[in-house]
Amino acid sequence: MPVATVSCRSSAPESPATLSWSTSTSIGHSKCWPSQASCPNFATEGARVAPRSLATARADHFTCDNGGVNAPGLIDELNDAAQRAGLVALGVAAVEPFVDTREALETRKAEGLHGGMAFTYRDPVRSTDPARILEGARSIVVGALPYAAGAVSEPSFEAPAGRVARYAITDHYAVLRSALDEVAAVLEAAGHRTRVVLDDNALVDRAAAQRAGLGWFGHNANLLVPGYGSWVVLGSIVTDADLSPSEPVPDGCGTCRRCLDGCPTGAIVAPGVVDARRCLAWLVQAEGTFPLEFREALGDRIYGCDECQEVCPPARRSPQAKEIIDASSSWVDLLWMLQAEDDELLSQLGRWYIPRRDPRYLRRNALLALGNSADPESIEVRAEVERFAAPGADDEMLQEHAQWALRRLNERAQVRT
């Protein structure tokens, strides 16, 4: 991974320094972040972007709550801590409410586009007002952590396998929290209060990251970080330190439609607008019956969907897209999912979002994946699915999904003959 370099965007030494940097590769960088290529304060050094001179771009001071100036080097300490912890972008956002984001959440919820999703839709006023997170909050420091997004090795076992999206293969947020804790410790050592917030309905993390200059909103509604695309997880540090905000990154999608056209269910109904009622990544997490019209499109997926990221040009050019992913955490044995006890399922897969922590939804997804992808001639597969489809089965929801899986297996068997 390239070494990140501080990119201070202050135009004069006496101005409060802006904390904003991003690592980048030379591939397609000018298309992802064109303003840096033309900025007079920056010079390209291979795969790095660095200030031309501290005389014109300082990153060593910012104003405190009392209007004074913190010790020189504090900004550098924050950047150094972030880089040591593996973050690839860090920026500052003002703590004012995200009014546009709140209006978008409220409008889309009213139109039903949230598909019953709670999370930040539950209370848009709260999730778009970061000042509520910490009394006396003045700034938000936002960081991005990359994760592997390359080719996935074939399953290491013989049984039918269910696919797990790359963002859910391991607990990336645990690593991100540890990284942000290290950055927050620098602020706390300087006398400031902090609160780390990530994957939390208290804050719309993508809105904070966009305001903090980490990237732009892609047409797939993900935040695209220059040089890394959307293969990142985002988190914030809300603090009472008064930091100068970063400048936004200009749009890099232009007229591209690859994610809109590549979505298997047409869930991206307009640039930046996702209809959760059609989005596979949400439907595998939603309660109730999986919509009949999208079951075949689910394929072998049991959790998440990477399709709109896989076709995205900035994401495809990212260094993460070249990292081969270990199959041991990318696939789950579908027959095991149907045979395991509830406690065992939750022990192995419980870090995923599971409606009401009810393992039957994991089995629901496994049944559909078996119908779509398992060997239709397999006696073992059919026996297991028939157990759930039997007329006297206890669970009506699983019974209906199992009956669909049997029909799907029969259809696929006919095609093979």
LOPABA-71233 format. One line per 5 residues: their letters; for each residue x, y, z of C-alpha. Coordinates in steps of 0.2 Angstrom, whole numbers, m for minus. Example, Ala and Ser with C-alpha at 12.3 -4.5 7.8 and 13.67 -1.06 7.14 Angstrom:
# residues 2
as) 62,m22,39 | 68,m5,36
END
This chain:
# residues 417
mpvat) 0,0,0 | 7,17,m4 | 12,28,10 | 0,42,13 | 6,60,13
vscrs) m2,75,22 | m11,86,10 | m14,103,18 | m25,115,9 | m22,131,18
sapes) m18,145,6 | m7,155,18 | 3,152,33 | m7,162,45 | m23,153,40
patls) m29,139,51 | m22,123,43 | m35,110,36 | m32,92,41 | m35,83,25
wstst) m25,69,16 | m27,54,5 | m16,41,m2 | m17,38,m20 | m11,28,m34
sighs) m5,35,m50 | m18,25,m60 | m33,36,m64 | m29,48,m50 | m31,64,m60
kcwps) m49,58,m65 | m53,54,m47 | m47,70,m39 | m44,83,m53 | m42,98,m41
qascp) m26,92,m33 | m18,90,m50 | m20,108,m53 | m18,115,m36 | m2,126,m35
nfate) 1,120,m17 | 4,102,m23 | 17,92,m32 | 15,74,m38 | 29,63,m32
garva) 26,46,m40 | 11,38,m31 | 11,52,m18 | 4,69,m16 | 14,81,m6
prsla) 14,100,m1 | 26,110,m12 | 32,120,3 | 27,122,21 | 29,141,18
tarad) 13,140,7 | 4,125,14 | 6,123,33 | m1,108,43 | 6,112,60
hftcd) m8,123,69 | m26,126,71 | m37,137,83 | m43,131,100 | m59,134,108
nggvn) m52,149,116 | m46,156,100 | m28,152,105 | m16,141,94 | m12,123,99
apgli) 6,117,100 | 14,116,83 | 14,98,76 | m3,93,83 | m10,91,66
delnd) 5,81,61 | 3,70,76 | m15,66,71 | m10,62,53 | 4,51,59
aaqra) m7,42,71 | m20,39,57 | m7,32,45 | 1,21,58 | m16,14,61
glval) m19,10,43 | m31,24,38 | m30,30,20 | m39,46,22 | m43,59,36
gvaav) m52,75,35 | m62,87,46 | m80,92,44 | m90,106,53 | m102,100,66
epfvd) m117,109,60 | m132,98,55 | m133,90,38 | m148,98,32 | m148,91,15
treal) m145,74,21 | m160,75,33 | m171,81,19 | m166,67,8 | m169,54,22
etrka) m186,61,26 | m191,62,7 | m185,44,3 | m193,37,19 | m210,45,14
eglhg) m208,38,m4 | m205,20,3 | m187,19,m4 | m180,14,13 | m189,m2,12
gmaft) m192,m3,30 | m174,0,35 | m172,9,52 | m154,13,55 | m152,32,51
yrdpv) m169,32,44 | m176,29,61 | m173,47,67 | m166,58,53 | m166,73,65
rstdp) m154,64,77 | m143,55,64 | m140,71,54 | m135,82,70 | m118,77,76
arile) m118,90,89 | m130,79,99 | m117,66,100 | m105,76,112 | m109,91,122
garsi) m99,106,116 | m94,97,100 | m85,109,87 | m78,97,74 | m79,80,66
vvgal) m63,71,61 | m67,57,49 | m57,43,43 | m57,29,30 | m50,12,32
pyaag) m48,1,16 | m52,m18,14 | m47,m31,2 | m58,m32,m13 | m50,m43,m26
avsep) m54,m59,m33 | m62,m72,m21 | m54,m89,m21 | m65,m104,m24 | m73,m112,m9
sfeap) m61,m124,1 | m75,m137,4 | m85,m148,m7 | m103,m143,m1 | m114,m130,m9
agrva) m107,m113,m4 | m115,m96,0 | m106,m80,m5 | m102,m67,8 | m100,m49,2
ryait) m82,m42,4 | m87,m29,17 | m94,m43,28 | m80,m56,27 | m72,m50,43
dhyav) m76,m37,56 | m68,m22,47 | m77,m10,59 | m67,m17,74 | m51,m13,65
lrsal) m58,5,61 | m63,8,79 | m45,4,85 | m38,15,72 | m49,30,76
devaa) m46,27,95 | m28,30,91 | m32,46,82 | m44,52,96 | m30,48,109
vleaa) m20,62,101 | m34,74,103 | m37,69,121 | m18,71,125 | m20,89,119
ghrtr) m34,92,132 | m49,89,120 | m64,78,123 | m69,65,110 | m82,52,105
vvldd) m79,39,91 | m94,35,81 | m95,22,67 | m108,10,60 | m120,19,71
nalvd) m138,26,68 | m132,42,78 | m123,48,62 | m124,47,43 | m106,42,41
raaaq) m106,45,22 | m112,63,24 | m99,67,37 | m85,59,26 | m91,69,11
raglg) m91,86,20 | m74,81,27 | m66,80,10 | m63,62,10 | m72,59,m7
wfghn) m88,62,m17 | m105,53,m17 | m105,40,m31 | m119,36,m42 | m121,20,m32
anllv) m124,31,m16 | m107,25,m9 | m93,37,m4 | m79,36,m17 | m62,40,m10
pgygs) m49,46,m23 | m37,31,m26 | m48,19,m16 | m65,20,m23 | m79,13,m11
wvvlg) m69,m1,m4 | m67,7,13 | m77,8,29 | m80,25,37 | m80,32,55
sivtd) m79,48,64 | m72,56,79 | m84,70,86 | m73,82,97 | m74,99,105
adlsp) m58,104,96 | m61,118,85 | m53,112,68 | m53,121,51 | m64,110,40
sepvp) m57,102,24 | m62,107,7 | m74,95,m3 | m69,83,m16 | m77,87,m33
dgcgt) m88,74,m42 | m79,61,m51 | m93,50,m59 | m98,62,m73 | m110,53,m85
crrcl) m104,36,m80 | m119,23,m78 | m110,7,m75 | m117,5,m57 | m135,9,m63
dgcpt) m134,m3,m77 | m125,m16,m68 | m136,m18,m53 | m144,m35,m55 | m161,m29,m48
gaiva) m161,m11,m55 | m161,m4,m37 | m151,12,m42 | m166,21,m48 | m157,37,m51
pgvvd) m139,43,m49 | m136,42,m30 | m153,35,m26 | m155,17,m21 | m173,9,m19
arrcl) m169,m2,m4 | m185,m13,m9 | m175,m19,m24 | m157,m19,m16 | m151,m37,m13
awlvq) m139,m30,1 | m154,m24,11 | m166,m38,6 | m155,m52,14 | m156,m42,30
aegtf) m175,m38,29 | m188,m47,39 | m202,m57,31 | m203,m65,14 | m189,m62,2
plefr) m198,m54,m14 | m202,m67,m27 | m196,m56,m41 | m178,m55,m35 | m175,m72,m29
ealgd) m166,m78,m45 | m155,m62,m45 | m149,m67,m27 | m139,m81,m35 | m127,m89,m22
riygc) m127,m73,m11 | m132,m76,7 | m126,m59,14 | m122,m43,5 | m119,m38,m13
decqe) m104,m31,m21 | m110,m29,m39 | m112,m10,m39 | m94,m8,m33 | m87,m22,m44
vcppa) m92,m12,m60 | m87,5,m53 | m71,11,m62 | m63,20,m47 | m66,5,m37
rrspq) m59,m7,m50 | m43,4,m51 | m40,4,m32 | m26,m6,m24 | m38,m16,m14
akeii) m46,m23,m30 | m29,m32,m33 | m29,m41,m16 | m34,m59,m17 | m47,m64,m4
dasss) m45,m79,7 | m59,m91,3 | m61,m97,21 | m70,m82,26 | m79,m78,9
wvdll) m90,m93,8 | m102,m102,20 | m107,m120,19 | m126,m119,14 | m130,m136,21
wmlqa) m122,m133,37 | m133,m117,39 | m149,m128,37 | m142,m141,49 | m134,m131,63
eddel) m143,m126,79 | m148,m108,82 | m134,m105,95 | m121,m112,83 | m127,m101,69
lsqlg) m127,m85,79 | m110,m90,86 | m102,m91,69 | m112,m78,60 | m119,m67,73
rwyip) m109,m51,69 | m120,m49,54 | m136,m39,55 | m149,m52,57 | m167,m46,59
rrdpr) m172,m48,78 | m157,m59,80 | m167,m73,72 | m157,m87,64 | m172,m92,53
ylrrn) m168,m77,41 | m150,m85,38 | m159,m101,34 | m171,m92,22 | m156,m85,13
allal) m147,m102,12 | m163,m110,5 | m163,m97,m9 | m145,m99,m13 | m146,m118,m13
gnsad) m160,m117,m26 | m150,m105,m37 | m133,m113,m36 | m132,m130,m29 | m131,m146,m40
pesie) m149,m149,m44 | m145,m168,m45 | m138,m169,m28 | m148,m181,m17 | m141,m173,m1
vraev) m146,m156,m6 | m164,m161,m11 | m166,m171,5 | m161,m156,16 | m172,m144,6
erfaa) m187,m156,6 | m186,m157,25 | m190,m138,26 | m203,m139,12 | m213,m154,19
pgadd) m232,m151,22 | m230,m153,41 | m215,m141,42 | m215,m130,58 | m210,m114,50
emlqe) m222,m108,36 | m210,m94,30 | m195,m107,28 | m207,m119,20 | m212,m107,7
haqwa) m194,m103,3 | m189,m121,2 | m204,m125,m10 | m197,m112,m21 | m180,m119,m20
lrrln) m186,m136,m25 | m195,m128,m40 | m179,m119,m45 | m169,m135,m43 | m181,m143,m55
eraqv) m180,m129,m67 | m161,m130,m67 | m161,m149,m69 | m172,m148,m84 | m160,m135,m92
rt) m146,m147,m90 | m154,m161,m98
END
